[in-house]
Amino acid sequence: MVSFVGAGPGAADLITLRGLRRIEAAGCIIYAGSLVNPALLADAKADCEIHNSAEMTLEEVVAVIEDAHRRGLAIVRLHTGDPSVYGAIREQMDALRARGIPFEVIPGVSSFCGAAAALEAEYTLPGISQSVVITRMAGRTPVPERESIRAFAAHRCSMAIFLSAGMLEALSRELIEGGYPPETPAALVYKASWPEEKIVHTTLAELSEAGRLSGIRKTALVLVGDFLGDRYDRSQLYHPDFSTEYRQAKGGMEG
């Protein structure tokens, strides 16, 4: 069995219990060495085979999995955050299916959740935004035109932008030209939940300069939207005048 495990945003204790148990039982671990906290490997068995996928191609990863599977080892493919977000796991799962190698996927805490926790922020504030866009700037990996930063900016919802900290000037321009006002709150969160975590509060107009002054160029999320501001509506869910199946409203408002 191959377990695709989400390692979480960085802190070693933010992995799920199920993911940790798979690491403890593994005979072979292939981990994303450029992003996964190596402290997680401390829970592996002394004789566990460890491979750093940052130095490997897809074909090499699959070859290691095939060999370990043939020898009857429990295998962990350890991805940063949650493997479903920019984890490139579909191509790995398809390769395993084609070879008849069973696998499972164990979710993890995504860095966009870790970044919100670091900021003590809520993406879905009543009266501000009820949607979160998870996206990236186009780079060596293209982005469909209908999913461009500019196209998403027209909605002015909460945005968590991955893999774009090295393109802040262009990112700011696309967001503003797409519809966000220049004064829209923004934040750079570098290595959320790691010991070296760094948070920079800024605006879209000052985003590029904030990145330059802080020295943040990679391994950071860019968060954008009025959810980072001070204004929002009270949630109806816990309002005394809002009824639910568990609680009767005092003023008769039904939910």
FIKOLZA-1660 file (N, C-alpha, C; in steps of 0.1 Angstrom, whole numbers, plus 5000, padded with zeros to 4 digits):
% residues 255
   i   px   py   pz ch aa at
   1 5008 4988 5000  A  M  N
   1 5000 5000 5000  A  M CA
   1 5009 5012 5000  A  M  C
   2 5005 5022 4992  A  V  N
   2 5012 5035 4991  A  V CA
   2 5002 5045 4998  A  V  C
   3 5007 5053 5007  A  S  N
   3 4999 5063 5014  A  S CA
   3 5004 5077 5009  A  S  C
   4 4996 5084 5002  A  F  N
   4 4999 5098 4999  A  F CA
   4 4994 5106 5012  A  F  C
   5 5004 5112 5018  A  V  N
   5 5001 5119 5031  A  V CA
   5 5004 5134 5030  A  V  C
   6 4994 5141 5035  A  G  N
   6 4996 5156 5036  A  G CA
   6 5003 5159 5049  A  G  C
   7 5015 5165 5047  A  A  N
   7 5024 5168 5059  A  A CA
   7 5019 5180 5067  A  A  C
   8 5010 5188 5061  A  G  N
   8 5006 5200 5068  A  G CA
   8 5015 5212 5064  A  G  C
   9 5012 5224 5069  A  P  N
   9 5019 5236 5064  A  P CA
   9 5033 5237 5068  A  P  C
  10 5038 5230 5078  A  G  N
  10 5052 5231 5083  A  G CA
  10 5054 5226 5096  A  G  C
  11 5047 5231 5106  A  A  N
  11 5049 5226 5120  A  A CA
  11 5047 5211 5121  A  A  C
  12 5056 5204 5127  A  A  N
  12 5056 5189 5127  A  A CA
  12 5044 5184 5134  A  A  C
  13 5038 5191 5143  A  D  N
  13 5026 5186 5151  A  D CA
  13 5013 5190 5144  A  D  C
  14 5014 5195 5132  A  L  N
  14 5001 5198 5124  A  L CA
  14 4998 5188 5114  A  L  C
  15 5005 5176 5114  A  I  N
  15 5001 5165 5106  A  I CA
  15 4990 5158 5113  A  I  C
  16 4981 5151 5105  A  T  N
  16 4970 5143 5111  A  T CA
  16 4976 5131 5118  A  T  C
  17 4968 5126 5128  A  L  N
  17 4971 5114 5135  A  L CA
  17 4973 5102 5125  A  L  C
  18 4964 5101 5116  A  R  N
  18 4965 5090 5106  A  R CA
  18 4978 5091 5098  A  R  C
  19 4981 5104 5093  A  G  N
  19 4993 5105 5086  A  G CA
  19 5005 5102 5094  A  G  C
  20 5006 5106 5107  A  L  N
  20 5017 5103 5115  A  L CA
  20 5018 5087 5117  A  L  C
  21 5007 5080 5119  A  R  N
  21 5008 5066 5120  A  R CA
  21 5013 5059 5108  A  R  C
  22 5010 5065 5096  A  R  N
  22 5016 5059 5084  A  R CA
  22 5031 5061 5083  A  R  C
  23 5035 5073 5087  A  I  N
  23 5050 5075 5088  A  I CA
  23 5057 5066 5097  A  I  C
  24 5051 5064 5109  A  E  N
  24 5057 5055 5119  A  E CA
  24 5058 5040 5114  A  E  C
  25 5049 5036 5106  A  A  N
  25 5048 5022 5101  A  A CA
  25 5056 5020 5088  A  A  C
  26 5060 5031 5081  A  A  N
  26 5065 5030 5068  A  A CA
  26 5079 5023 5067  A  A  C
  27 5081 5016 5056  A  G  N
  27 5094 5010 5054  A  G CA
  27 5101 5019 5043  A  G  C
  28 5094 5027 5036  A  C  N
  28 5099 5036 5026  A  C CA
  28 5092 5049 5026  A  C  C
  29 5099 5060 5027  A  I  N
  29 5092 5074 5026  A  I CA
  29 5099 5082 5015  A  I  C
  30 5090 5087 5006  A  I  N
  30 5095 5096 4996  A  I CA
  30 5089 5110 5000  A  I  C
  31 5097 5120 5003  A  Y  N
  31 5091 5132 5008  A  Y CA
  31 5096 5144 4999  A  Y  C
  32 5088 5154 4998  A  A  N
  32 5091 5166 4991  A  A CA
  32 5101 5175 4999  A  A  C
  33 5113 5172 4997  A  G  N
  33 5124 5178 5005  A  G CA
  33 5125 5193 5005  A  G  C
  34 5120 5199 4994  A  S  N
  34 5122 5213 4993  A  S CA
  34 5111 5221 5001  A  S  C
  35 5101 5213 5006  A  L  N
  35 5090 5220 5013  A  L CA
  35 5086 5213 5026  A  L  C
  36 5087 5200 5027  A  V  N
  36 5083 5193 5039  A  V CA
  36 5093 5195 5050  A  V  C
  37 5088 5197 5062  A  N  N
  37 5096 5199 5074  A  N CA
  37 5103 5185 5077  A  N  C
  38 5116 5185 5076  A  P  N
  38 5123 5172 5079  A  P CA
  38 5121 5167 5093  A  P  C
  39 5116 5175 5102  A  A  N
  39 5114 5170 5116  A  A CA
  39 5104 5159 5116  A  A  C
  40 5095 5158 5105  A  L  N
  40 5085 5148 5104  A  L CA
  40 5092 5134 5102  A  L  C
  41 5104 5134 5097  A  L  N
  41 5111 5121 5094  A  L CA
  41 5116 5115 5107  A  L  C
  42 5116 5123 5118  A  A  N
  42 5121 5118 5131  A  A CA
  42 5112 5107 5136  A  A  C
  43 5100 5106 5131  A  D  N
  43 5091 5096 5136  A  D CA
  43 5091 5083 5128  A  D  C
  44 5100 5083 5118  A  A  N
  44 5101 5071 5110  A  A CA
  44 5110 5060 5117  A  A  C
  45 5108 5048 5113  A  K  N
  45 5116 5037 5119  A  K CA
  45 5131 5039 5115  A  K  C
  46 5140 5033 5123  A  A  N
  46 5154 5035 5121  A  A CA
  46 5158 5029 5108  A  A  C
  47 5152 5019 5103  A  D  N
  47 5156 5012 5091  A  D CA
  47 5147 5016 5079  A  D  C
  48 5139 5027 5081  A  C  N
  48 5131 5032 5069  A  C CA
  48 5140 5038 5059  A  C  C
  49 5137 5035 5046  A  E  N
  49 5144 5041 5035  A  E CA
  49 5138 5054 5032  A  E  C
  50 5146 5065 5031  A  I  N
  50 5142 5078 5029  A  I CA
  50 5147 5083 5016  A  I  C
  51 5138 5089 5008  A  H  N
  51 5141 5095 4995  A  H CA
  51 5136 5109 4994  A  H  C
  52 5144 5118 4989  A  N  N
  52 5140 5132 4987  A  N CA
  52 5136 5134 4973  A  N  C
  53 5123 5136 4971  A  S  N
  53 5117 5137 4957  A  S CA
  53 5121 5151 4950  A  S  C
  54 5126 5160 4958  A  A  N
  54 5131 5173 4952  A  A CA
  54 5142 5170 4942  A  A  C
  55 5149 5159 4943  A  E  N
  55 5160 5155 4934  A  E CA
  55 5156 5145 4924  A  E  C
  56 5143 5142 4923  A  M  N
  56 5139 5131 4915  A  M CA
  56 5128 5135 4904  A  M  C
  57 5127 5127 4894  A  T  N
  57 5117 5129 4884  A  T CA
  57 5105 5120 4888  A  T  C
  58 5094 5123 4881  A  L  N
  58 5082 5114 4883  A  L CA
  58 5085 5099 4881  A  L  C
  59 5093 5097 4870  A  E  N
  59 5096 5083 4866  A  E CA
  59 5105 5077 4877  A  E  C
  60 5114 5084 4883  A  E  N
  60 5122 5079 4894  A  E CA
  60 5114 5077 4907  A  E  C
  61 5105 5085 4909  A  V  N
  61 5096 5083 4921  A  V CA
  61 5088 5070 4919  A  V  C
  62 5082 5068 4908  A  V  N
  62 5074 5056 4905  A  V CA
  62 5083 5044 4906  A  V  C
  63 5095 5045 4901  A  A  N
  63 5105 5033 4901  A  A CA
  63 5108 5029 4916  A  A  C
  64 5110 5039 4924  A  V  N
  64 5112 5036 4939  A  V CA
  64 5100 5030 4945  A  V  C
  65 5088 5035 4942  A  I  N
  65 5076 5029 4947  A  I CA
  65 5074 5015 4942  A  I  C
  66 5077 5012 4929  A  E  N
  66 5075 4999 4924  A  E CA
  66 5085 4989 4931  A  E  C
  67 5097 4993 4933  A  D  N
  67 5107 4985 4940  A  D CA
  67 5103 4982 4954  A  D  C
  68 5099 4992 4961  A  A  N
  68 5095 4991 4975  A  A CA
  68 5083 4982 4977  A  A  C
  69 5073 4984 4967  A  H  N
  69 5061 4976 4967  A  H CA
  69 5064 4961 4965  A  H  C
  70 5073 4959 4956  A  R  N
  70 5077 4945 4952  A  R CA
  70 5083 4938 4964  A  R  C
  71 5090 4946 4973  A  R  N
  71 5096 4940 4985  A  R CA
  71 5087 4940 4997  A  R  C
  72 5074 4944 4995  A  G  N
  72 5064 4943 5006  A  G CA
  72 5065 4954 5016  A  G  C
  73 5071 4966 5013  A  L  N
  73 5072 4976 5022  A  L CA
  73 5060 4985 5022  A  L  C
  74 5057 4991 5034  A  A  N
  74 5046 5001 5034  A  A CA
  74 5053 5014 5030  A  A  C
  75 5046 5021 5021  A  I  N
  75 5053 5033 5014  A  I CA
  75 5045 5045 5017  A  I  C
  76 5052 5056 5021  A  V  N
  76 5045 5069 5023  A  V CA
  76 5051 5079 5013  A  V  C
  77 5042 5085 5006  A  R  N
  77 5046 5096 4997  A  R CA
  77 5042 5109 5004  A  R  C
  78 5051 5116 5010  A  L  N
  78 5048 5127 5019  A  L CA
  78 5049 5141 5011  A  L  C
  79 5037 5147 5011  A  H  N
  79 5036 5160 5004  A  H CA
  79 5033 5171 5013  A  H  C
  80 5038 5183 5010  A  T  N
  80 5035 5195 5018  A  T CA
  80 5020 5198 5018  A  T  C
  81 5016 5204 5029  A  G  N
  81 5002 5209 5030  A  G CA
  81 4992 5198 5028  A  G  C
  82 4982 5200 5020  A  D  N
  82 4973 5189 5016  A  D CA
  82 4977 5185 5001  A  D  C
  83 4978 5172 4999  A  P  N
  83 4983 5168 4986  A  P CA
  83 4974 5171 4974  A  P  C
  84 4962 5175 4977  A  S  N
  84 4952 5178 4966  A  S CA
  84 4955 5192 4960  A  S  C
  85 4963 5201 4967  A  V  N
  85 4965 5214 4963  A  V CA
  85 4979 5216 4958  A  V  C
  86 4981 5217 4945  A  Y  N
  86 4994 5218 4939  A  Y CA
  86 5004 5207 4943  A  Y  C
  87 4998 5195 4945  A  G  N
  87 5006 5184 4949  A  G CA
  87 5011 5175 4938  A  G  C
  88 5006 5177 4926  A  A  N
  88 5010 5169 4914  A  A CA
  88 5008 5154 4917  A  A  C
  89 4997 5150 4924  A  I  N
  89 4995 5136 4928  A  I CA
  89 4987 5129 4917  A  I  C
  90 4979 5135 4909  A  R  N
  90 4971 5128 4899  A  R CA
  90 4980 5119 4890  A  R  C
  91 4991 5125 4885  A  E  N
  91 4999 5117 4876  A  E CA
  91 5006 5106 4884  A  E  C
  92 5008 5107 4897  A  Q  N
  92 5014 5096 4904  A  Q CA
  92 5003 5085 4906  A  Q  C
  93 4991 5089 4910  A  M  N
  93 4981 5079 4912  A  M CA
  93 4977 5072 4899  A  M  C
  94 4977 5079 4888  A  D  N
  94 4975 5072 4875  A  D CA
  94 4985 5062 4872  A  D  C
  95 4998 5065 4875  A  A  N
  95 5009 5056 4873  A  A CA
  95 5008 5044 4882  A  A  C
  96 5003 5046 4894  A  L  N
  96 5001 5034 4903  A  L CA
  96 4990 5026 4899  A  L  C
  97 4979 5032 4894  A  R  N
  97 4967 5024 4889  A  R CA
  97 4972 5016 4877  A  R  C
  98 4979 5021 4868  A  A  N
  98 4984 5014 4856  A  A CA
  98 4992 5002 4860  A  A  C
  99 4999 5002 4872  A  R  N
  99 5007 4991 4876  A  R CA
  99 5001 4982 4886  A  R  C
 100 4988 4985 4889  A  G  N
 100 4981 4977 4899  A  G CA
 100 4986 4978 4913  A  G  C
 101 4992 4990 4917  A  I  N
 101 4997 4992 4930  A  I CA
 101 4986 5000 4938  A  I  C
 102 4982 4994 4949  A  P  N
 102 4971 5001 4957  A  P CA
 102 4976 5013 4964  A  P  C
 103 4967 5023 4966  A  F  N
 103 4972 5035 4973  A  F CA
 103 4960 5041 4980  A  F  C
 104 4963 5050 4989  A  E  N
 104 4952 5058 4996  A  E CA
 104 4958 5072 4997  A  E  C
 105 4948 5082 5000  A  V  N
 105 4952 5096 5001  A  V CA
 105 4948 5100 5015  A  V  C
 106 4957 5106 5023  A  I  N
 106 4954 5111 5036  A  I CA
 106 4955 5126 5036  A  I  C
 107 4944 5133 5038  A  P  N
 107 4945 5148 5037  A  P CA
 107 4954 5154 5047  A  P  C
 108 4958 5166 5045  A  G  N
 108 4966 5174 5054  A  G CA
 108 4961 5188 5055  A  G  C
 109 4966 5196 5065  A  V  N
 109 4963 5210 5066  A  V CA
 109 4970 5218 5056  A  V  C
 110 4963 5224 5047  A  S  N
 110 4969 5232 5036  A  S CA
 110 4975 5245 5042  A  S  C
 111 4985 5250 5035  A  S  N
 111 4992 5262 5040  A  S CA
 111 4983 5274 5039  A  S  C
 112 4972 5273 5031  A  F  N
 112 4963 5285 5031  A  F CA
 112 4955 5285 5044  A  F  C
 113 4953 5274 5050  A  C  N
 113 4947 5273 5063  A  C CA
 113 4957 5277 5074  A  C  C
 114 4969 5273 5072  A  G  N
 114 4979 5277 5082  A  G CA
 114 4982 5292 5081  A  G  C
 115 4981 5298 5069  A  A  N
 115 4983 5312 5068  A  A CA
 115 4972 5320 5075  A  A  C
 116 4959 5316 5073  A  A  N
 116 4948 5322 5079  A  A CA
 116 4949 5321 5095  A  A  C
 117 4954 5310 5100  A  A  N
 117 4955 5308 5114  A  A CA
 117 4966 5318 5119  A  A  C
 118 4977 5319 5112  A  A  N
 118 4988 5328 5116  A  A CA
 118 4983 5342 5116  A  A  C
 119 4974 5346 5107  A  L  N
 119 4969 5360 5107  A  L CA
 119 4957 5362 5116  A  L  C
 120 4952 5351 5122  A  E  N
 120 4940 5351 5130  A  E CA
 120 4928 5357 5122  A  E  C
 121 4927 5352 5109  A  A  N
 121 4918 5357 5100  A  A CA
 121 4907 5346 5096  A  A  C
 122 4896 5351 5091  A  E  N
 122 4885 5342 5086  A  E CA
 122 4883 5346 5071  A  E  C
 123 4884 5337 5062  A  Y  N
 123 4882 5340 5048  A  Y CA
 123 4868 5343 5045  A  Y  C
 124 4858 5337 5051  A  T  N
 124 4844 5338 5048  A  T CA
 124 4836 5347 5058  A  T  C
 125 4839 5359 5057  A  L  N
 125 4832 5369 5067  A  L CA
 125 4818 5373 5061  A  L  C
 126 4808 5372 5069  A  P  N
 126 4795 5377 5064  A  P CA
 126 4795 5392 5060  A  P  C
 127 4789 5394 5049  A  G  N
 127 4789 5408 5044  A  G CA
 127 4801 5412 5036  A  G  C
 128 4812 5404 5036  A  I  N
 128 4824 5407 5030  A  I CA
 128 4827 5397 5018  A  I  C
 129 4828 5385 5022  A  S  N
 129 4831 5374 5012  A  S CA
 129 4826 5361 5017  A  S  C
 130 4820 5353 5008  A  Q  N
 130 4816 5340 5011  A  Q CA
 130 4823 5329 5002  A  Q  C
 131 4834 5334 4996  A  S  N
 131 4841 5325 4986  A  S CA
 131 4856 5327 4988  A  S  C
 132 4863 5317 4986  A  V  N
 132 4878 5317 4986  A  V CA
 132 4883 5312 4973  A  V  C
 133 4892 5320 4967  A  V  N
 133 4898 5315 4954  A  V CA
 133 4912 5311 4958  A  V  C
 134 4916 5299 4955  A  I  N
 134 4929 5294 4956  A  I CA
 134 4935 5293 4942  A  I  C
 135 4946 5301 4940  A  T  N
 135 4951 5302 4926  A  T CA
 135 4966 5305 4926  A  T  C
 136 4971 5308 4914  A  R  N
 136 4985 5311 4913  A  R CA
 136 4987 5320 4901  A  R  C
 137 4998 5327 4900  A  M  N
 137 5002 5334 4888  A  M CA
 137 5007 5324 4878  A  M  C
 138 5005 5328 4865  A  A  N
 138 5011 5320 4854  A  A CA
 138 5026 5321 4855  A  A  C
 139 5033 5311 4853  A  G  N
 139 5048 5311 4852  A  G CA
 139 5052 5300 4842  A  G  C
 140 5061 5292 4846  A  R  N
 140 5065 5281 4838  A  R CA
 140 5053 5271 4836  A  R  C
 141 5045 5270 4846  A  T  N
 141 5032 5263 4845  A  T CA
 141 5021 5273 4841  A  T  C
 142 5016 5271 4829  A  P  N
 142 5006 5281 4825  A  P CA
 142 4993 5280 4832  A  P  C
 143 4985 5290 4832  A  V  N
 143 4972 5291 4838  A  V CA
 143 4961 5294 4827  A  V  C
 144 4950 5287 4827  A  P  N
 144 4940 5290 4817  A  P CA
 144 4936 5304 4818  A  P  C
 145 4933 5311 4806  A  E  N
 145 4930 5325 4806  A  E CA
 145 4917 5328 4814  A  E  C
 146 4908 5318 4814  A  R  N
 146 4895 5320 4822  A  R CA
 146 4898 5320 4837  A  R  C
 147 4910 5315 4841  A  E  N
 147 4914 5314 4855  A  E CA
 147 4925 5324 4858  A  E  C
 148 4927 5334 4850  A  S  N
 148 4938 5344 4853  A  S CA
 148 4935 5351 4866  A  S  C
 149 4945 5357 4871  A  I  N
 149 4944 5365 4883  A  I CA
 149 4934 5377 4881  A  I  C
 150 4936 5383 4869  A  R  N
 150 4927 5394 4865  A  R CA
 150 4912 5390 4865  A  R  C
 151 4910 5378 4860  A  A  N
 151 4896 5373 4859  A  A CA
 151 4890 5371 4872  A  A  C
 152 4898 5364 4881  A  F  N
 152 4893 5362 4895  A  F CA
 152 4891 5375 4903  A  F  C
 153 4900 5385 4900  A  A  N
 153 4899 5397 4908  A  A CA
 153 4886 5404 4906  A  A  C
 154 4880 5402 4895  A  A  N
 154 4867 5409 4892  A  A CA
 154 4856 5406 4903  A  A  C
 155 4858 5394 4909  A  H  N
 155 4848 5390 4919  A  H CA
 155 4851 5396 4933  A  H  C
 156 4863 5401 4935  A  R  N
 156 4867 5407 4948  A  R CA
 156 4864 5399 4960  A  R  C
 157 4865 5386 4959  A  C  N
 157 4863 5377 4970  A  C CA
 157 4877 5375 4977  A  C  C
 158 4877 5367 4987  A  S  N
 158 4890 5364 4994  A  S CA
 158 4899 5355 4985  A  S  C
 159 4911 5358 4984  A  M  N
 159 4921 5351 4976  A  M CA
 159 4933 5346 4983  A  M  C
 160 4937 5334 4981  A  A  N
 160 4949 5328 4986  A  A CA
 160 4958 5324 4974  A  A  C
 161 4969 5331 4972  A  I  N
 161 4976 5330 4960  A  I CA
 161 4989 5323 4963  A  I  C
 162 4991 5311 4957  A  F  N
 162 5003 5303 4959  A  F CA
 162 5013 5306 4948  A  F  C
 163 5026 5302 4951  A  L  N
 163 5036 5301 4941  A  L CA
 163 5038 5314 4933  A  L  C
 164 5036 5326 4939  A  S  N
 164 5036 5338 4932  A  S CA
 164 5044 5349 4940  A  S  C
 165 5051 5346 4951  A  A  N
 165 5058 5356 4959  A  A CA
 165 5069 5362 4951  A  A  C
 166 5074 5356 4941  A  G  N
 166 5085 5361 4933  A  G CA
 166 5080 5370 4922  A  G  C
 167 5067 5372 4921  A  M  N
 167 5062 5381 4910  A  M CA
 167 5052 5391 4915  A  M  C
 168 5055 5397 4926  A  L  N
 168 5046 5406 4933  A  L CA
 168 5042 5418 4926  A  L  C
 169 5051 5424 4918  A  E  N
 169 5048 5436 4911  A  E CA
 169 5037 5433 4900  A  E  C
 170 5039 5422 4893  A  A  N
 170 5030 5418 4882  A  A CA
 170 5017 5414 4889  A  A  C
 171 5018 5407 4900  A  L  N
 171 5006 5402 4907  A  L CA
 171 4997 5414 4912  A  L  C
 172 5003 5423 4918  A  S  N
 172 4996 5435 4922  A  S CA
 172 4989 5442 4911  A  S  C
 173 4996 5444 4900  A  R  N
 173 4990 5450 4888  A  R CA
 173 4978 5443 4883  A  R  C
 174 4979 5430 4882  A  E  N
 174 4968 5422 4877  A  E CA
 174 4956 5422 4886  A  E  C
 175 4958 5422 4899  A  L  N
 175 4947 5423 4909  A  L CA
 175 4940 5436 4908  A  L  C
 176 4948 5447 4907  A  I  N
 176 4942 5460 4907  A  I CA
 176 4935 5463 4894  A  I  C
 177 4941 5459 4883  A  E  N
 177 4935 5461 4870  A  E CA
 177 4923 5452 4868  A  E  C
 178 4922 5441 4876  A  G  N
 178 4911 5432 4875  A  G CA
 178 4899 5436 4883  A  G  C
 179 4901 5445 4893  A  G  N
 179 4889 5450 4900  A  G CA
 179 4891 5454 4914  A  G  C
 180 4902 5449 4921  A  Y  N
 180 4904 5453 4935  A  Y CA
 180 4909 5467 4936  A  Y  C
 181 4904 5475 4945  A  P  N
 181 4910 5488 4947  A  P CA
 181 4924 5487 4952  A  P  C
 182 4932 5497 4949  A  P  N
 182 4946 5497 4954  A  P CA
 182 4948 5496 4969  A  P  C
 183 4938 5501 4976  A  E  N
 183 4939 5501 4991  A  E CA
 183 4934 5488 4997  A  E  C
 184 4931 5478 4989  A  T  N
 184 4926 5465 4994  A  T CA
 184 4937 5459 5003  A  T  C
 185 4933 5454 5015  A  P  N
 185 4943 5448 5024  A  P CA
 185 4949 5435 5018  A  P  C
 186 4962 5433 5020  A  A  N
 186 4969 5421 5016  A  A CA
 186 4979 5417 5027  A  A  C
 187 4983 5405 5026  A  A  N
 187 4993 5400 5035  A  A CA
 187 5002 5390 5029  A  A  C
 188 5015 5390 5032  A  L  N
 188 5024 5380 5028  A  L CA
 188 5027 5371 5041  A  L  C
 189 5025 5358 5039  A  V  N
 189 5028 5349 5050  A  V CA
 189 5039 5339 5046  A  V  C
 190 5050 5341 5051  A  Y  N
 190 5062 5333 5048  A  Y CA
 190 5063 5321 5057  A  Y  C
 191 5063 5309 5052  A  K  N
 191 5064 5297 5060  A  K CA
 191 5055 5296 5072  A  K  C
 192 5042 5297 5069  A  A  N
 192 5032 5296 5079  A  A CA
 192 5034 5284 5088  A  A  C
 193 5034 5286 5101  A  S  N
 193 5036 5276 5112  A  S CA
 193 5050 5271 5114  A  S  C
 194 5059 5275 5106  A  W  N
 194 5073 5271 5108  A  W CA
 194 5079 5281 5119  A  W  C
 195 5090 5277 5125  A  P  N
 195 5097 5286 5135  A  P CA
 195 5101 5299 5129  A  P  C
 196 5104 5299 5116  A  E  N
 196 5108 5311 5110  A  E CA
 196 5097 5319 5103  A  E  C
 197 5085 5316 5106  A  E  N
 197 5073 5322 5101  A  E CA
 197 5074 5337 5101  A  E  C
 198 5070 5344 5090  A  K  N
 198 5071 5358 5089  A  K CA
 198 5058 5363 5083  A  K  C
 199 5052 5374 5089  A  I  N
 199 5039 5379 5084  A  I CA
 199 5041 5394 5081  A  I  C
 200 5037 5398 5069  A  V  N
 200 5038 5412 5065  A  V CA
 200 5024 5417 5061  A  V  C
 201 5018 5427 5068  A  H  N
 201 5006 5433 5064  A  H CA
 201 5008 5445 5055  A  H  C
 202 5000 5446 5044  A  T  N
 202 5002 5456 5035  A  T CA
 202 4989 5459 5027  A  T  C
 203 4990 5466 5016  A  T  N
 203 4979 5468 5007  A  T CA
 203 4983 5463 4993  A  T  C
 204 4974 5462 4984  A  L  N
 204 4978 5458 4970  A  L CA
 204 4987 5469 4964  A  L  C
 205 4985 5481 4966  A  A  N
 205 4994 5492 4961  A  A CA
 205 5008 5490 4966  A  A  C
 206 5010 5486 4978  A  E  N
 206 5023 5485 4984  A  E CA
 206 5029 5471 4984  A  E  C
 207 5022 5461 4978  A  L  N
 207 5025 5447 4979  A  L CA
 207 5040 5444 4974  A  L  C
 208 5043 5449 4963  A  S  N
 208 5057 5446 4958  A  S CA
 208 5068 5452 4967  A  S  C
 209 5066 5464 4971  A  E  N
 209 5076 5471 4980  A  E CA
 209 5076 5464 4993  A  E  C
 210 5065 5459 4998  A  A  N
 210 5065 5451 5011  A  A CA
 210 5073 5439 5010  A  A  C
 211 5072 5432 4998  A  G  N
 211 5079 5420 4996  A  G CA
 211 5094 5423 4995  A  G  C
 212 5097 5434 4989  A  R  N
 212 5112 5437 4987  A  R CA
 212 5118 5441 5001  A  R  C
 213 5111 5449 5009  A  L  N
 213 5116 5453 5021  A  L CA
 213 5118 5441 5031  A  L  C
 214 5109 5431 5030  A  S  N
 214 5109 5420 5039  A  S CA
 214 5118 5409 5035  A  S  C
 215 5122 5410 5022  A  G  N
 215 5131 5399 5017  A  G CA
 215 5123 5386 5013  A  G  C
 216 5110 5387 5012  A  I  N
 216 5102 5375 5009  A  I CA
 216 5101 5374 4994  A  I  C
 217 5106 5363 4989  A  R  N
 217 5106 5360 4974  A  R CA
 217 5100 5347 4970  A  R  C
 218 5099 5338 4980  A  K  N
 218 5094 5324 4978  A  K CA
 218 5089 5318 4991  A  K  C
 219 5083 5306 4990  A  T  N
 219 5078 5299 5001  A  T CA
 219 5068 5308 5010  A  T  C
 220 5060 5315 5003  A  A  N
 220 5051 5324 5009  A  A CA
 220 5038 5324 5002  A  A  C
 221 5027 5327 5009  A  L  N
 221 5014 5329 5004  A  L CA
 221 5011 5343 5003  A  L  C
 222 5003 5347 4993  A  V  N
 222 4998 5361 4992  A  V CA
 222 4983 5360 4995  A  V  C
 223 4978 5367 5005  A  L  N
 223 4964 5367 5008  A  L CA
 223 4959 5381 5005  A  L  C
 224 4947 5381 4998  A  V  N
 224 4942 5394 4994  A  V CA
 224 4927 5394 4996  A  V  C
 225 4922 5405 5001  A  G  N
 225 4908 5407 5002  A  G CA
 225 4904 5415 5015  A  G  C
 226 4891 5420 5015  A  D  N
 226 4886 5428 5026  A  D CA
 226 4884 5419 5039  A  D  C
 227 4885 5406 5038  A  F  N
 227 4885 5398 5050  A  F CA
 227 4896 5401 5059  A  F  C
 228 4907 5408 5054  A  L  N
 228 4918 5412 5062  A  L CA
 228 4915 5426 5069  A  L  C
 229 4904 5432 5065  A  G  N
 229 4901 5445 5071  A  G CA
 229 4893 5443 5084  A  G  C
 230 4887 5454 5089  A  D  N
 230 4880 5454 5102  A  D CA
 230 4865 5454 5101  A  D  C
 231 4860 5455 5089  A  R  N
 231 4845 5456 5087  A  R CA
 231 4839 5442 5083  A  R  C
 232 4828 5439 5090  A  Y  N
 232 4821 5427 5086  A  Y CA
 232 4808 5426 5093  A  Y  C
 233 4798 5418 5089  A  D  N
 233 4785 5417 5095  A  D CA
 233 4786 5405 5105  A  D  C
 234 4778 5407 5116  A  R  N
 234 4776 5396 5125  A  R CA
 234 4770 5384 5119  A  R  C
 235 4775 5372 5122  A  S  N
 235 4770 5359 5117  A  S CA
 235 4756 5357 5123  A  S  C
 236 4747 5353 5114  A  Q  N
 236 4733 5350 5118  A  Q CA
 236 4732 5337 5126  A  Q  C
 237 4742 5328 5124  A  L  N
 237 4741 5315 5130  A  L CA
 237 4740 5316 5145  A  L  C
 238 4747 5325 5151  A  Y  N
 238 4747 5326 5165  A  Y CA
 238 4740 5338 5171  A  Y  C
 239 4732 5344 5162  A  H  N
 239 4724 5355 5166  A  H CA
 239 4712 5351 5174  A  H  C
 240 4708 5358 5185  A  P  N
 240 4697 5353 5193  A  P CA
 240 4684 5353 5186  A  P  C
 241 4683 5360 5175  A  D  N
 241 4670 5361 5167  A  D CA
 241 4670 5351 5156  A  D  C
 242 4679 5341 5156  A  F  N
 242 4680 5332 5144  A  F CA
 242 4677 5318 5149  A  F  C
 243 4667 5312 5143  A  S  N
 243 4664 5298 5147  A  S CA
 243 4671 5288 5139  A  S  C
 244 4675 5277 5146  A  T  N
 244 4681 5265 5139  A  T CA
 244 4673 5253 5144  A  T  C
 245 4677 5241 5140  A  E  N
 245 4670 5229 5144  A  E CA
 245 4674 5226 5159  A  E  C
 246 4684 5233 5164  A  Y  N
 246 4689 5230 5177  A  Y CA
 246 4685 5241 5187  A  Y  C
 247 4681 5253 5182  A  R  N
 247 4679 5264 5191  A  R CA
 247 4667 5273 5186  A  R  C
 248 4658 5277 5194  A  Q  N
 248 4647 5285 5190  A  Q CA
 248 4651 5300 5191  A  Q  C
 249 4647 5307 5181  A  A  N
 249 4650 5322 5181  A  A CA
 249 4642 5329 5191  A  A  C
 250 4648 5339 5197  A  K  N
 250 4640 5347 5207  A  K CA
 250 4631 5357 5200  A  K  C
 251 4636 5362 5188  A  G  N
 251 4628 5372 5181  A  G CA
 251 4621 5366 5169  A  G  C
 252 4622 5353 5167  A  G  N
 252 4614 5347 5156  A  G CA
 252 4620 5346 5143  A  G  C
 253 4633 5350 5141  A  M  N
 253 4640 5348 5128  A  M CA
 253 4642 5334 5126  A  M  C
 254 4638 5329 5114  A  E  N
 254 4640 5314 5111  A  E CA
 254 4652 5312 5103  A  E  C
 255 4658 5300 5105  A  G  N
 255 4670 5296 5097  A  G CA
 255 4669 5282 5092  A  G  C
% end
